[in-house]
Amino acid sequence: MYQGLLHAHNGFRWLVLIALLFAVLLAVSGWASKRKWGRADNLSGLILVMIMDIQFLLGIVLYAFVSPITKAAFNDFGAAMKNSDLRFYAVEHILLMIIALALVHIGRAKSKKDVAPLKKYKASAIFYGVALILVLAAIPWDRALF
């Protein structure tokens, strides 16, 4: 079960990155060109939120229930904080990803709420862009399965 969930979580990462990159590029280009907010802009944010939510659910199941890494970390949390690998998975990875998820949700909400297209694009570009940076920083690239 652990290996299957881990592979799903690793594979889904690429969908998250593609959706984030696409949403950021669409928002930045719309902001720069001052174009009217369209269906594709709205859809990219919606798809991004859905993909991020699914990835978060996979990650939470791994984190809280099946990962031997987090189980080891929580058995002796003090020792885990001295071990960079255990600390990364027990604290840093999940914290950065939760913040990124919150930023994506805030960006989506702001893009739905604002009336002016430039405000929608600006909010989307900023919130999705920062989320992309956090996600890239929090991915364990040394353990990446391609």
Secondary structure, DSSP 8 states (H G I E B T S, - for coil): -HHHHHHHHHHHHHHHHHHHHHHHHHHHHHHHHT----HHHHHHHHHHHHHHHHHHHHHHHIIIII-HHHHHHHHSHHHHHHSHHHHIIIIIHHHHHHHHHHHHHHHHHHHHH--SHHHHHHHHHHHHHHHHHHHHHHS-GGG---
